[in-house]
Amino acid sequence: MLAQIAGQGWVIVGSLNGGEVSARLNREMALKVASTEAYNYLAELFRYDWGGVEP
């Protein structure tokens, strides 16, 4: 997931499902990173992959 909040880029990568069992019992994880540089890089790749816009 990519988010930009008040000018700060955030990237969340992982495979955590939304259920309580997944969060408490399974070995699933997600990583949240505050990085405008990572956000910009991944957003450019997304636009290229889905919209044909050159990165």
PQR file with spaces between the fields and no chain letter, atoms N, CA, C, O and H, PARSE charges and radii, in Angstrom:
ATOM       1  N    MET     1       0.851   -1.151    0.000 -0.4000 1.5000
ATOM       2  CA   MET     1       0.000    0.000    0.000 -0.0000 2.0000
ATOM       3  C    MET     1       0.903    1.223    0.000  0.5500 1.7000
ATOM       4  O    MET     1       1.943    1.240    0.658 -0.5500 1.4000
ATOM       5  N    LEU     2       0.505    2.224   -0.730 -0.4000 1.5000
ATOM       6  CA   LEU     2       1.215    3.494   -0.753 -0.0000 2.0000
ATOM       7  C    LEU     2       0.284    4.576   -0.240  0.5500 1.7000
ATOM       8  O    LEU     2      -0.889    4.622   -0.610 -0.5500 1.4000
ATOM       9  H    LEU     2      -0.340    2.210   -1.264  0.4000 1.0000
ATOM      10  N    ALA     3       0.804    5.446    0.611 -0.4000 1.5000
ATOM      11  CA   ALA     3       0.001    6.553    1.132 -0.0000 2.0000
ATOM      12  C    ALA     3       0.900    7.770    1.279  0.5500 1.7000
ATOM      13  O    ALA     3       2.092    7.658    1.567 -0.5500 1.4000
ATOM      14  H    ALA     3       1.757    5.409    0.913  0.4000 1.0000
ATOM      15  N    GLN     4       0.302    8.926    1.076 -0.4000 1.5000
ATOM      16  CA   GLN     4       1.014   10.173    1.312 -0.0000 2.0000
ATOM      17  C    GLN     4       0.141   11.004    2.246  0.5500 1.7000
ATOM      18  O    GLN     4      -0.991   11.355    1.913 -0.5500 1.4000
ATOM      19  H    GLN     4      -0.666    9.017    0.843  0.4000 1.0000
ATOM      20  N    ILE     5       0.688   11.313    3.421 -0.4000 1.5000
ATOM      21  CA   ILE     5      -0.067   12.023    4.455 -0.0000 2.0000
ATOM      22  C    ILE     5       0.730   13.249    4.865  0.5500 1.7000
ATOM      23  O    ILE     5       1.857   13.142    5.350 -0.5500 1.4000
ATOM      24  H    ILE     5       1.607   11.028    3.692  0.4000 1.0000
ATOM      25  N    ALA     6       0.134   14.405    4.665 -0.4000 1.5000
ATOM      26  CA   ALA     6       0.768   15.679    5.015 -0.0000 2.0000
ATOM      27  C    ALA     6       2.169   15.782    4.426  0.5500 1.7000
ATOM      28  O    ALA     6       3.092   16.256    5.088 -0.5500 1.4000
ATOM      29  H    ALA     6      -0.781   14.492    4.272  0.4000 1.0000
ATOM      30  N    GLY     7       2.328   15.337    3.179 -0.4000 1.5000
ATOM      31  CA   GLY     7       3.599   15.432    2.495 -0.0000 2.0000
ATOM      32  C    GLY     7       4.584   14.316    2.788  0.5500 1.7000
ATOM      33  O    GLY     7       5.635   14.240    2.151 -0.5500 1.4000
ATOM      34  H    GLY     7       1.578   14.953    2.640  0.4000 1.0000
ATOM      35  N    GLN     8       4.265   13.448    3.739 -0.4000 1.5000
ATOM      36  CA   GLN     8       5.138   12.329    4.092 -0.0000 2.0000
ATOM      37  C    GLN     8       4.689   11.083    3.346  0.5500 1.7000
ATOM      38  O    GLN     8       3.516   10.716    3.402 -0.5500 1.4000
ATOM      39  H    GLN     8       3.411   13.510    4.256  0.4000 1.0000
ATOM      40  N    GLY     9       5.610   10.430    2.648 -0.4000 1.5000
ATOM      41  CA   GLY     9       5.303    9.193    1.950 -0.0000 2.0000
ATOM      42  C    GLY     9       5.402    8.002    2.887  0.5500 1.7000
ATOM      43  O    GLY     9       6.317    7.925    3.707 -0.5500 1.4000
ATOM      44  H    GLY     9       6.563   10.728    2.603  0.4000 1.0000
ATOM      45  N    TRP    10       4.473    7.086    2.768 -0.4000 1.5000
ATOM      46  CA   TRP    10       4.440    5.856    3.567 -0.0000 2.0000
ATOM      47  C    TRP    10       4.299    4.677    2.623  0.5500 1.7000
ATOM      48  O    TRP    10       3.562    4.738    1.640 -0.5500 1.4000
ATOM      49  H    TRP    10       3.729    7.149    2.102  0.4000 1.0000
ATOM      50  N    VAL    11       5.020    3.591    2.936 -0.4000 1.5000
ATOM      51  CA   VAL    11       4.953    2.354    2.173 -0.0000 2.0000
ATOM      52  C    VAL    11       4.665    1.232    3.162  0.5500 1.7000
ATOM      53  O    VAL    11       5.354    1.098    4.174 -0.5500 1.4000
ATOM      54  H    VAL    11       5.619    3.542    3.735  0.4000 1.0000
ATOM      55  N    ILE    12       3.654    0.433    2.873 -0.4000 1.5000
ATOM      56  CA   ILE    12       3.347   -0.734    3.694 -0.0000 2.0000
ATOM      57  C    ILE    12       3.406   -1.952    2.792  0.5500 1.7000
ATOM      58  O    ILE    12       2.695   -2.038    1.791 -0.5500 1.4000
ATOM      59  H    ILE    12       3.094    0.542    2.051  0.4000 1.0000
ATOM      60  N    VAL    13       4.276   -2.904    3.164 -0.4000 1.5000
ATOM      61  CA   VAL    13       4.492   -4.110    2.378 -0.0000 2.0000
ATOM      62  C    VAL    13       4.321   -5.306    3.302  0.5500 1.7000
ATOM      63  O    VAL    13       4.872   -5.329    4.402 -0.5500 1.4000
ATOM      64  H    VAL    13       4.854   -2.834    3.977  0.4000 1.0000
ATOM      65  N    GLY    14       3.556   -6.298    2.857 -0.4000 1.5000
ATOM      66  CA   GLY    14       3.409   -7.492    3.679 -0.0000 2.0000
ATOM      67  C    GLY    14       2.286   -8.367    3.194  0.5500 1.7000
ATOM      68  O    GLY    14       1.696   -8.140    2.138 -0.5500 1.4000
ATOM      69  H    GLY    14       3.108   -6.279    1.963  0.4000 1.0000
ATOM      70  N    SER    15       2.004   -9.388    4.001 -0.4000 1.5000
ATOM      71  CA   SER    15       0.947  -10.331    3.642 -0.0000 2.0000
ATOM      72  C    SER    15       0.027  -10.590    4.823  0.5500 1.7000
ATOM      73  O    SER    15      -0.459  -11.707    4.999 -0.5500 1.4000
ATOM      74  H    SER    15       2.484   -9.573    4.858  0.4000 1.0000
ATOM      75  N    LEU    16      -0.212   -9.578    5.623 -0.4000 1.5000
ATOM      76  CA   LEU    16      -1.085   -9.712    6.786 -0.0000 2.0000
ATOM      77  C    LEU    16      -2.540   -9.659    6.344  0.5500 1.7000
ATOM      78  O    LEU    16      -2.991   -8.654    5.795 -0.5500 1.4000
ATOM      79  H    LEU    16       0.183   -8.670    5.480  0.4000 1.0000
ATOM      80  N    ASN    17      -3.268  -10.737    6.582 -0.4000 1.5000
ATOM      81  CA   ASN    17      -4.697  -10.753    6.275 -0.0000 2.0000
ATOM      82  C    ASN    17      -5.458  -10.005    7.356  0.5500 1.7000
ATOM      83  O    ASN    17      -4.928   -9.779    8.444 -0.5500 1.4000
ATOM      84  H    ASN    17      -2.901  -11.553    7.028  0.4000 1.0000
ATOM      85  N    GLY    18      -6.682   -9.624    7.070 -0.4000 1.5000
ATOM      86  CA   GLY    18      -7.442   -8.757    7.964 -0.0000 2.0000
ATOM      87  C    GLY    18      -8.086   -9.418    9.164  0.5500 1.7000
ATOM      88  O    GLY    18      -8.632   -8.712   10.012 -0.5500 1.4000
ATOM      89  H    GLY    18      -7.112   -9.808    6.186  0.4000 1.0000
ATOM      90  N    GLY    19      -8.051  -10.731    9.282 -0.4000 1.5000
ATOM      91  CA   GLY    19      -8.727  -11.401   10.389 -0.0000 2.0000
ATOM      92  C    GLY    19      -7.893  -11.455   11.652  0.5500 1.7000
ATOM      93  O    GLY    19      -6.668  -11.343   11.615 -0.5500 1.4000
ATOM      94  H    GLY    19      -7.607  -11.305    8.593  0.4000 1.0000
ATOM      95  N    GLU    20      -8.575  -11.627   12.763 -0.4000 1.5000
ATOM      96  CA   GLU    20      -7.906  -11.688   14.069 -0.0000 2.0000
ATOM      97  C    GLU    20      -6.961  -12.886   14.161  0.5500 1.7000
ATOM      98  O    GLU    20      -5.879  -12.781   14.737 -0.5500 1.4000
ATOM      99  H    GLU    20      -9.570  -11.718   12.793  0.4000 1.0000
ATOM     100  N    VAL    21      -7.367  -14.022   13.595 -0.4000 1.5000
ATOM     101  CA   VAL    21      -6.511  -15.212   13.629 -0.0000 2.0000
ATOM     102  C    VAL    21      -5.188  -14.923   12.914  0.5500 1.7000
ATOM     103  O    VAL    21      -4.124  -15.319   13.391 -0.5500 1.4000
ATOM     104  H    VAL    21      -8.246  -14.107   13.127  0.4000 1.0000
ATOM     105  N    SER    22      -5.255  -14.245   11.791 -0.4000 1.5000
ATOM     106  CA   SER    22      -4.031  -13.919   11.050 -0.0000 2.0000
ATOM     107  C    SER    22      -3.113  -13.017   11.857  0.5500 1.7000
ATOM     108  O    SER    22      -1.898  -13.210   11.878 -0.5500 1.4000
ATOM     109  H    SER    22      -6.119  -13.923   11.404  0.4000 1.0000
ATOM     110  N    ALA    23      -3.693  -12.049   12.508 -0.4000 1.5000
ATOM     111  CA   ALA    23      -2.887  -11.084   13.248 -0.0000 2.0000
ATOM     112  C    ALA    23      -2.299  -11.674   14.532  0.5500 1.7000
ATOM     113  O    ALA    23      -1.206  -11.289   14.947 -0.5500 1.4000
ATOM     114  H    ALA    23      -4.680  -11.893   12.490  0.4000 1.0000
ATOM     115  N    ARG    24      -3.020  -12.605   15.160 -0.4000 1.5000
ATOM     116  CA   ARG    24      -2.582  -13.107   16.466 -0.0000 2.0000
ATOM     117  C    ARG    24      -1.892  -14.467   16.424  0.5500 1.7000
ATOM     118  O    ARG    24      -0.998  -14.723   17.231 -0.5500 1.4000
ATOM     119  H    ARG    24      -3.908  -12.917   14.823  0.4000 1.0000
ATOM     120  N    LEU    25      -2.284  -15.343   15.504 -0.4000 1.5000
ATOM     121  CA   LEU    25      -1.797  -16.710   15.545 -0.0000 2.0000
ATOM     122  C    LEU    25      -0.867  -17.088   14.395  0.5500 1.7000
ATOM     123  O    LEU    25       0.044  -17.894   14.584 -0.5500 1.4000
ATOM     124  H    LEU    25      -3.010  -15.135   14.849  0.4000 1.0000
ATOM     125  N    ASN    26      -1.074  -16.535   13.241 -0.4000 1.5000
ATOM     126  CA   ASN    26      -0.250  -16.896   12.081 -0.0000 2.0000
ATOM     127  C    ASN    26       1.042  -16.089   12.078  0.5500 1.7000
ATOM     128  O    ASN    26       1.140  -15.039   12.712 -0.5500 1.4000
ATOM     129  H    ASN    26      -1.814  -15.880   13.088  0.4000 1.0000
ATOM     130  N    ARG    27       2.001  -16.587   11.372 -0.4000 1.5000
ATOM     131  CA   ARG    27       3.273  -15.866   11.246 -0.0000 2.0000
ATOM     132  C    ARG    27       3.242  -14.968   10.017  0.5500 1.7000
ATOM     133  O    ARG    27       4.048  -15.115    9.098 -0.5500 1.4000
ATOM     134  H    ARG    27       1.922  -17.441   10.857  0.4000 1.0000
ATOM     135  N    GLU    28       2.324  -14.065   10.020 -0.4000 1.5000
ATOM     136  CA   GLU    28       2.204  -13.094    8.939 -0.0000 2.0000
ATOM     137  C    GLU    28       2.725  -11.766    9.447  0.5500 1.7000
ATOM     138  O    GLU    28       2.712  -11.493   10.647 -0.5500 1.4000
ATOM     139  H    GLU    28       1.669  -13.946   10.766  0.4000 1.0000
ATOM     140  N    MET    29       3.172  -10.964    8.539 -0.4000 1.5000
ATOM     141  CA   MET    29       3.705   -9.681    8.967 -0.0000 2.0000
ATOM     142  C    MET    29       3.551   -8.638    7.873  0.5500 1.7000
ATOM     143  O    MET    29       3.350   -8.957    6.701 -0.5500 1.4000
ATOM     144  H    MET    29       3.182  -11.186    7.564  0.4000 1.0000
ATOM     145  N    ALA    30       3.651   -7.388    8.287 -0.4000 1.5000
ATOM     146  CA   ALA    30       3.675   -6.262    7.366 -0.0000 2.0000
ATOM     147  C    ALA    30       4.715   -5.277    7.882  0.5500 1.7000
ATOM     148  O    ALA    30       4.946   -5.174    9.087 -0.5500 1.4000
ATOM     149  H    ALA    30       3.815   -7.128    9.239  0.4000 1.0000
ATOM     150  N    LEU    31       5.326   -4.568    6.973 -0.4000 1.5000
ATOM     151  CA   LEU    31       6.348   -3.593    7.316 -0.0000 2.0000
ATOM     152  C    LEU    31       5.865   -2.223    6.869  0.5500 1.7000
ATOM     153  O    LEU    31       5.522   -2.026    5.703 -0.5500 1.4000
ATOM     154  H    LEU    31       5.138   -4.652    5.994  0.4000 1.0000
ATOM     155  N    LYS    32       5.840   -1.277    7.801 -0.4000 1.5000
ATOM     156  CA   LYS    32       5.437    0.095    7.490 -0.0000 2.0000
ATOM     157  C    LYS    32       6.678    0.981    7.560  0.5500 1.7000
ATOM     158  O    LYS    32       7.385    1.004    8.567 -0.5500 1.4000
ATOM     159  H    LYS    32       6.119   -1.437    8.748  0.4000 1.0000
ATOM     160  N    VAL    33       6.930    1.712    6.468 -0.4000 1.5000
ATOM     161  CA   VAL    33       8.127    2.544    6.379 -0.0000 2.0000
ATOM     162  C    VAL    33       7.719    3.969    6.031  0.5500 1.7000
ATOM     163  O    VAL    33       6.957    4.197    5.091 -0.5500 1.4000
ATOM     164  H    VAL    33       6.355    1.694    5.650  0.4000 1.0000
ATOM     165  N    ALA    34       8.231    4.919    6.796 -0.4000 1.5000
ATOM     166  CA   ALA    34       8.032    6.332    6.482 -0.0000 2.0000
ATOM     167  C    ALA    34       9.188    6.753    5.582  0.5500 1.7000
ATOM     168  O    ALA    34      10.294    7.000    6.063 -0.5500 1.4000
ATOM     169  H    ALA    34       8.850    4.734    7.560  0.4000 1.0000
ATOM     170  N    SER    35       8.934    6.834    4.275 -0.4000 1.5000
ATOM     171  CA   SER    35       9.982    7.204    3.326 -0.0000 2.0000
ATOM     172  C    SER    35       9.341    7.808    2.086  0.5500 1.7000
ATOM     173  O    SER    35       8.703    7.112    1.296 -0.5500 1.4000
ATOM     174  H    SER    35       8.036    6.633    3.884  0.4000 1.0000
ATOM     175  N    THR    36       9.517    9.087    1.933 -0.4000 1.5000
ATOM     176  CA   THR    36       8.982    9.751    0.748 -0.0000 2.0000
ATOM     177  C    THR    36       9.713    9.261   -0.502  0.5500 1.7000
ATOM     178  O    THR    36       9.110    9.164   -1.571 -0.5500 1.4000
ATOM     179  H    THR    36      10.036    9.652    2.574  0.4000 1.0000
ATOM     180  N    GLU    37      11.005    8.951   -0.376 -0.4000 1.5000
ATOM     181  CA   GLU    37      11.765    8.448   -1.512 -0.0000 2.0000
ATOM     182  C    GLU    37      11.230    7.092   -1.979  0.5500 1.7000
ATOM     183  O    GLU    37      11.047    6.877   -3.177 -0.5500 1.4000
ATOM     184  H    GLU    37      11.494    9.029    0.493  0.4000 1.0000
ATOM     185  N    ALA    38      10.981    6.182   -1.044 -0.4000 1.5000
ATOM     186  CA   ALA    38      10.427    4.868   -1.396 -0.0000 2.0000
ATOM     187  C    ALA    38       9.028    5.025   -1.986  0.5500 1.7000
ATOM     188  O    ALA    38       8.683    4.364   -2.966 -0.5500 1.4000
ATOM     189  H    ALA    38      11.129    6.356   -0.071  0.4000 1.0000
ATOM     190  N    TYR    39       8.224    5.907   -1.384 -0.4000 1.5000
ATOM     191  CA   TYR    39       6.874    6.166   -1.899 -0.0000 2.0000
ATOM     192  C    TYR    39       6.943    6.650   -3.349  0.5500 1.7000
ATOM     193  O    TYR    39       6.232    6.131   -4.210 -0.5500 1.4000
ATOM     194  H    TYR    39       8.504    6.444   -0.588  0.4000 1.0000
ATOM     195  N    ASN    40       7.792    7.641   -3.619 -0.4000 1.5000
ATOM     196  CA   ASN    40       7.895    8.196   -4.973 -0.0000 2.0000
ATOM     197  C    ASN    40       8.350    7.137   -5.971  0.5500 1.7000
ATOM     198  O    ASN    40       7.803    7.045   -7.070 -0.5500 1.4000
ATOM     199  H    ASN    40       8.369    8.062   -2.920  0.4000 1.0000
ATOM     200  N    TYR    41       9.341    6.342   -5.598 -0.4000 1.5000
ATOM     201  CA   TYR    41       9.851    5.295   -6.488 -0.0000 2.0000
ATOM     202  C    TYR    41       8.764    4.279   -6.819  0.5500 1.7000
ATOM     203  O    TYR    41       8.540    3.964   -7.988 -0.5500 1.4000
ATOM     204  H    TYR    41       9.785    6.417   -4.706  0.4000 1.0000
ATOM     205  N    LEU    42       8.089    3.766   -5.794 -0.4000 1.5000
ATOM     206  CA   LEU    42       7.064    2.747   -6.017 -0.0000 2.0000
ATOM     207  C    LEU    42       5.830    3.316   -6.714  0.5500 1.7000
ATOM     208  O    LEU    42       5.192    2.620   -7.504 -0.5500 1.4000
ATOM     209  H    LEU    42       8.271    4.022   -4.844  0.4000 1.0000
ATOM     210  N    ALA    43       5.488    4.570   -6.430 -0.4000 1.5000
ATOM     211  CA   ALA    43       4.360    5.205   -7.120 -0.0000 2.0000
ATOM     212  C    ALA    43       4.652    5.350   -8.610  0.5500 1.7000
ATOM     213  O    ALA    43       3.764    5.151   -9.439 -0.5500 1.4000
ATOM     214  H    ALA    43       6.006    5.136   -5.788  0.4000 1.0000
ATOM     215  N    GLU    44       5.897    5.698   -8.956 -0.4000 1.5000
ATOM     216  CA   GLU    44       6.280    5.795  -10.369 -0.0000 2.0000
ATOM     217  C    GLU    44       6.173    4.429  -11.049  0.5500 1.7000
ATOM     218  O    GLU    44       5.664    4.327  -12.165 -0.5500 1.4000
ATOM     219  H    GLU    44       6.618    5.860   -8.282  0.4000 1.0000
ATOM     220  N    LEU    45       6.649    3.388  -10.381 -0.4000 1.5000
ATOM     221  CA   LEU    45       6.548    2.042  -10.952 -0.0000 2.0000
ATOM     222  C    LEU    45       5.090    1.629  -11.146  0.5500 1.7000
ATOM     223  O    LEU    45       4.744    1.032  -12.165 -0.5500 1.4000
ATOM     224  H    LEU    45       7.062    3.470   -9.474  0.4000 1.0000
ATOM     225  N    PHE    46       4.243    1.943  -10.180 -0.4000 1.5000
ATOM     226  CA   PHE    46       2.821    1.619  -10.289 -0.0000 2.0000
ATOM     227  C    PHE    46       2.202    2.320  -11.496  0.5500 1.7000
ATOM     228  O    PHE    46       1.489    1.705  -12.288 -0.5500 1.4000
ATOM     229  H    PHE    46       4.524    2.428   -9.353  0.4000 1.0000
ATOM     230  N    ARG    47       2.486    3.614  -11.624 -0.4000 1.5000
ATOM     231  CA   ARG    47       1.933    4.360  -12.770 -0.0000 2.0000
ATOM     232  C    ARG    47       2.430    3.781  -14.088  0.5500 1.7000
ATOM     233  O    ARG    47       1.670    3.698  -15.053 -0.5500 1.4000
ATOM     234  H    ARG    47       3.065    4.114  -10.981  0.4000 1.0000
ATOM     235  N    TYR    48       3.688    3.384  -14.139 -0.4000 1.5000
ATOM     236  CA   TYR    48       4.235    2.788  -15.365 -0.0000 2.0000
ATOM     237  C    TYR    48       3.555    1.461  -15.663  0.5500 1.7000
ATOM     238  O    TYR    48       3.126    1.223  -16.792 -0.5500 1.4000
ATOM     239  H    TYR    48       4.306    3.452  -13.355  0.4000 1.0000
ATOM     240  N    ASP    49       3.454    0.590  -14.657 -0.4000 1.5000
ATOM     241  CA   ASP    49       2.854   -0.739  -14.859 -0.0000 2.0000
ATOM     242  C    ASP    49       1.391   -0.659  -15.248  0.5500 1.7000
ATOM     243  O    ASP    49       0.931   -1.439  -16.081 -0.5500 1.4000
ATOM     244  H    ASP    49       3.803    0.783  -13.740  0.4000 1.0000
ATOM     245  N    TRP    50       0.651    0.275  -14.656 -0.4000 1.5000
ATOM     246  CA   TRP    50      -0.795    0.299  -14.868 -0.0000 2.0000
ATOM     247  C    TRP    50      -1.264    1.381  -15.822  0.5500 1.7000
ATOM     248  O    TRP    50      -2.382    1.316  -16.332 -0.5500 1.4000
ATOM     249  H    TRP    50       1.025    0.908  -13.979  0.4000 1.0000
ATOM     250  N    GLY    51      -0.424    2.374  -16.068 -0.4000 1.5000
ATOM     251  CA   GLY    51      -0.872    3.463  -16.930 -0.0000 2.0000
ATOM     252  C    GLY    51       0.013    3.716  -18.132  0.5500 1.7000
ATOM     253  O    GLY    51      -0.309    4.553  -18.976 -0.5500 1.4000
ATOM     254  H    GLY    51       0.485    2.427  -15.653  0.4000 1.0000
ATOM     255  N    GLY    52       1.128    3.003  -18.221 -0.4000 1.5000
ATOM     256  CA   GLY    52       2.007    3.190  -19.351 -0.0000 2.0000
ATOM     257  C    GLY    52       2.810    4.472  -19.315  0.5500 1.7000
ATOM     258  O    GLY    52       3.354    4.886  -20.338 -0.5500 1.4000
ATOM     259  H    GLY    52       1.390    2.323  -17.536  0.4000 1.0000
ATOM     260  N    VAL    53       2.898    5.120  -18.140 -0.4000 1.5000
ATOM     261  CA   VAL    53       3.655    6.361  -18.004 -0.0000 2.0000
ATOM     262  C    VAL    53       5.092    5.994  -17.662  0.5500 1.7000
ATOM     263  O    VAL    53       5.337    5.266  -16.701 -0.5500 1.4000
ATOM     264  H    VAL    53       2.457    4.783  -17.308  0.4000 1.0000
ATOM     265  N    GLU    54       6.046    6.497  -18.450 -0.4000 1.5000
ATOM     266  CA   GLU    54       7.457    6.190  -18.228 -0.0000 2.0000
ATOM     267  C    GLU    54       7.913    6.685  -16.867  0.5500 1.7000
ATOM     268  O    GLU    54       7.591    7.806  -16.475 -0.5500 1.4000
ATOM     269  H    GLU    54       5.847    7.088  -19.231  0.4000 1.0000
ATOM     270  N    PRO    55       8.675    5.845  -16.130 -0.5600 1.5000
ATOM     271  CA   PRO    55       9.205    6.290  -14.824  0.2800 2.0000
ATOM     272  C    PRO    55      10.343    7.280  -14.992  0.5500 1.7000
ATOM     273  O    PRO    55      10.901    7.753  -14.001 -0.5500 1.4000
